[in-house]
Amino acid sequence: MVLPFLSGCEKRQREIPKAVPLSEDGSMELKLMTFNLRYENAEEVGRRAWSERVVGIVGSIREQKPDILGIQEGLHGQVADLRISLPDYAFSGVGRDDGKRSGEYAGIFFNKDRFEKDDGRSGMVWLSDTPEVPGSKSWGNRIPRIATWVLLTDRSSGQRFWAINMHLDHKSQVSREKGVRLMARKLSEMNSSRDPVVWMGDFNAVENNQALRFLSGKSSEIEKVSDFPDLRETFAALHPNESKRGTLHFWMSDPNRQWKVDHIFVSKEASVLEAKIVRSGEPYLSDHFPVTARVRFPPRAAR
C-alpha cells in the first residue's frame, strides 16, 4: 500500500514552525529512535506485507514520539507512506541506487517545529571509494551502502547538533570498518566547532564488533581519525549486563536467534536517561525491533 502525496504536503513543511518550550538551563534533551522497516517486497504476504505492517509502524512511532528518527530499508513508497502519516516531521534522505528515488533509503525524520535544518551542511554519502557517486560500492559489499546526516539547530535550547543515520553491510566486515571510518572522517572535517553528535542505524554488527568499537574509541584494529570524538552506545551504557538485547530477529520469537545490530551512539558528554528495545509480539512490525534512547546534552557553556 502506497499512500499518495497530498498536494499540500510540501506546503505544510514550509509553514512557520509552532512555538516550542524553551530550555530553562540551556540543556538539550532528545528522544531518539532507529528503526529498520524491512523493505517492501512481493514475496512477503499476509501479516508480513507492508500494507499490513504500516499502520502498526506509524502507531509505534507516534507512541514513542521521537524527536529524531532514523529509518533503514525503506523504499520510496514506504517513505511516502511515513511522510504523509507523520505530518509533524520533516524528512531528509534519498534512494541509495541513484541518489533520487531508487533503492532503499537510510533517511532521517525530525520534528520540524523544534528543529531547523541547515540545508547547506546536510547530505549523504555512499560508503565506497567514490562516496559522491550514486550507487557506488566497494570493499566487498555487493549492494550500495549509505550514510545520511543533518545539521540541526534546536529551537528549544539554541544548540546545534549532528544527526547521522547509516546502514552498513550485512556480509563484509571490511566494508563495515571502512564505512564507519569514512563517515567519521567526513564528520570530523565538517564539525570544526565540535557540536554534539547523534549517530544511529542498522550496523549489521553486534556491540563487540570492531566497527562499533571504533566509534567508541576502543578499536585496536582501525586507524583513528584525527579530532573525531569518542561516542557512547546508549543501550550498553545503561544495560551492560542485560542478556535480552537482540533487535534483529528474522521474524522469529526465539530469543536465542536475535542479535543486537541496531544502535544509537551519542557524544560522551551526553547523559543517557533511557535506552530501550521496543519489543512487540507477533505479528511483528518488522524483522527488527526498533531501539530508542532519551539523552540530555549539557548547556554548551558547560562543555
C-alpha positions in Angstrom: 0.0 0.0 0.0 1.5 3.3 -1.0 -0.4 6.4 0.1 -0.3 9.3 -2.4 1.4 12.5 -1.5 -1.2 15.2 -0.9 -0.7 18.4 -2.8 -0.3 20.3 0.4 2.3 18.0 1.9 5.3 20.1 0.9 3.4 23.3 1.7 2.8 22.2 5.2 6.5 21.6 5.7 7.3 25.2 4.7 4.9 26.7 7.2 6.2 28.8 10.1 7.1 26.4 12.9 4.9 26.3 16.0 6.4 27.6 19.3 8.3 25.1 21.4 9.0 25.3 25.1 12.4 26.9 25.8 15.0 25.0 27.8 15.5 27.0 31.1 19.1 26.0 31.7 20.2 25.6 28.1 20.5 21.8 28.2 19.1 19.8 25.3 17.1 16.7 25.9 16.4 14.4 22.9 14.3 11.3 22.3 15.9 9.2 19.6 14.7 6.2 17.6 16.2 3.9 15.0 14.0 1.5 13.1 14.8 -0.9 10.2 11.4 -1.0 8.5 12.1 -4.2 6.4 11.9 -3.3 2.7 8.6 -3.9 0.9 8.7 -7.0 -1.4 6.1 -9.1 -3.2 7.3 -12.3 -1.6 6.2 -11.3 1.9 2.4 -11.6 2.1 -0.2 -11.7 4.8 0.9 -10.1 8.1 4.4 -9.5 6.8 3.2 -7.4 3.8 4.0 -3.7 4.1 0.3 -2.9 3.7 -0.4 -4.9 6.9 2.5 -3.5 8.9 2.5 0.2 8.0 -0.4 1.1 10.4 1.4 -0.6 13.3 4.7 1.0 12.4 3.1 4.5 12.3 1.4 3.8 15.6 4.6 2.7 17.2 6.4 5.9 16.1 3.6 8.1 17.3 3.6 6.3 20.6 7.4 6.7 21.1 7.3 10.3 19.9 10.9 10.6 18.9 12.5 13.9 18.2 14.8 12.3 15.7 14.0 9.0 13.9 16.5 7.1 11.6 14.9 4.6 9.3 16.6 1.9 7.2 15.5 -0.2 4.2 12.5 2.0 3.4 11.8 2.1 -0.3 10.3 5.2 -1.8 6.7 4.2 -1.4 7.3 3.2 2.2 8.9 6.6 2.9 6.0 8.3 1.2 3.6 6.4 3.5 5.5 7.6 6.6 5.8 11.2 5.4 2.1 11.5 4.8 1.3 9.8 8.1 3.7 11.8 10.2 2.9 15.4 9.3 4.8 16.8 12.3 8.1 15.6 10.9 10.4 16.8 8.1 12.5 14.2 6.2 16.0 14.1 4.8 17.2 11.2 2.6 17.3 9.7 -0.9 17.4 6.3 -2.5 20.8 4.6 -2.4 20.7 3.3 -6.0 20.6 6.6 -7.8 20.6 9.3 -5.2 16.9 10.1 -6.0 14.1 7.6 -5.6 15.5 4.2 -6.5 16.6 1.8 -3.8 16.5 1.7 -0.1 16.6 4.9 2.0 18.6 5.4 5.2 16.8 8.6 6.0 16.2 10.9 8.9 12.8 12.2 10.2 13.0 15.1 12.6 10.4 17.3 14.5 10.1 20.2 12.1 8.7 22.6 14.7 11.5 22.0 17.2 14.5 21.8 14.8 15.8 23.9 12.0 17.9 22.1 9.3 21.0 23.6 7.8 20.4 22.5 4.2 23.9 23.5 3.1 25.6 21.3 5.7 23.3 18.2 5.4 23.7 15.4 2.9 24.5 11.8 2.1 27.5 9.7 1.0 27.9 6.3 -0.4 30.2 4.1 1.7 32.8 3.4 -1.0 36.0 4.6 -2.6 33.9 7.1 -4.6 31.5 8.4 -1.9 29.9 11.1 -4.1 29.0 8.7 -6.9 25.4 7.4 -6.6 25.1 3.7 -6.3 28.8 3.1 -5.9 30.1 0.2 -3.8 33.5 -1.0 -2.7 35.2 -3.1 0.0 33.3 -6.4 -0.7 29.7 -5.2 -0.3 27.6 -6.2 -3.4 24.9 -3.6 -2.8 25.3 0.1 -2.1 25.6 1.2 1.5 25.0 4.8 2.6 25.0 7.3 5.4 22.8 10.3 5.7 23.4 13.3 8.0 21.7 16.6 9.0 22.9 19.5 11.0 20.1 20.7 13.1 19.5 23.7 15.5 17.3 23.0 18.4 14.9 25.9 18.9 14.4 24.9 22.5 18.0 25.2 23.7 19.7 27.1 20.8 22.2 24.2 20.5 23.3 22.8 17.2 24.0 19.1 16.7 24.7 16.5 14.0 22.4 13.5 13.4 23.8 10.7 11.4 21.9 7.6 10.2 23.6 4.7 8.4 23.0 1.1 7.2 26.2 -1.0 7.0 26.7 -4.1 5.0 25.4 -7.5 6.3 28.4 -9.6 5.0 31.6 -7.6 4.5 33.4 -6.7 7.7 35.9 -4.7 5.7 33.0 -2.6 4.4 31.7 -2.1 7.9 35.0 -0.9 9.2 35.9 1.3 6.2 32.3 2.7 6.2 32.3 4.0 9.7 35.8 5.4 9.3 34.8 7.2 6.1 31.8 8.8 7.8 33.9 9.7 10.9 36.4 11.4 8.7 33.7 13.3 6.9 32.1 14.4 10.2 35.5 15.4 11.6 36.0 17.7 8.6 32.5 19.2 8.8 32.3 19.6 12.6 35.0 22.1 13.3 33.0 23.7 16.1 32.7 20.3 17.8 28.9 20.3 18.1 27.2 17.3 19.7 26.7 14.1 17.7 23.9 11.6 17.5 24.9 8.6 15.3 22.4 5.8 14.8 21.5 3.0 12.4 21.5 -0.7 11.5 25.2 -1.5 11.7 24.7 -5.2 10.9 27.2 -5.7 13.8 26.9 -6.6 17.5 28.5 -4.5 20.2 32.0 -6.0 20.3 32.5 -5.6 16.5 35.5 -3.6 15.6 33.3 -1.1 13.6 31.4 -0.3 16.7 34.5 -0.3 18.9 35.9 2.3 16.6 33.0 4.7 17.3 33.6 4.2 21.0 37.3 4.8 20.7 38.1 1.2 21.7 39.3 -0.4 18.5 42.9 -1.5 18.2 42.5 -2.5 14.6 41.0 0.6 12.9 43.2 3.7 12.5 41.8 6.6 14.5 40.5 9.7 12.8 42.0 13.0 14.0 39.6 15.1 16.0 36.8 12.5 15.9 35.3 12.4 19.4 34.6 9.0 21.1 30.9 8.2 21.2 28.8 6.2 23.7 26.4 3.4 22.8 23.3 4.3 24.7 21.8 0.8 25.4 25.2 -0.5 26.6 25.6 2.5 28.8 22.5 1.7 30.9 22.2 -2.1 30.4 25.7 -3.5 30.2 24.7 -6.9 31.7 21.2 -7.3 30.0 21.1 -10.6 28.2 17.9 -10.0 26.3 19.4 -7.4 23.9 18.5 -8.7 20.4 17.0 -6.4 17.8 17.3 -8.5 14.6 15.0 -11.5 14.9 14.2 -12.5 11.4 10.5 -12.8 12.2 11.3 -15.4 14.9 10.2 -15.3 18.5 13.2 -17.4 19.8 15.3 -15.0 21.9 18.4 -17.1 21.2 18.0 -16.2 17.5 18.2 -12.5 18.0 21.2 -10.1 17.6 21.6 -6.5 18.6 22.7 -4.8 15.4 20.7 -1.6 15.8 22.4 1.0 17.8 22.2 4.6 19.0 25.5 6.4 19.8 25.8 9.9 21.3 28.7 12.2 22.3 30.2 11.3 25.6 29.2 14.5 27.3 25.5 13.4 27.0 23.7 11.8 29.9 21.8 8.7 28.9 18.5 8.8 30.7 16.7 5.9 29.0 17.6 3.2 26.5 15.1 0.6 25.3 14.5 -2.1 22.7 10.8 -1.7 21.7 9.7 -5.3 21.6 6.3 -6.3 20.3 4.7 -9.7 20.0 3.6 -11.4 16.8 2.6 -10.2 14.3 5.8 -8.3 14.1 6.1 -4.9 12.7 9.4 -5.7 11.0 12.2 -8.3 11.2 13.9 -5.8 13.5 12.8 -4.3 16.8 13.2 -0.5 17.0 15.6 1.0 19.5 15.0 4.2 21.4 17.1 6.4 23.8 16.5 9.6 25.7 19.6 11.7 26.3 20.4 15.1 27.7 23.3 17.3 26.4 24.6 19.9 28.9 24.4 23.6 28.1 27.1 24.5 25.6 28.9 26.7 28.1 29.3 23.7 30.4 31.2 21.6 27.8 
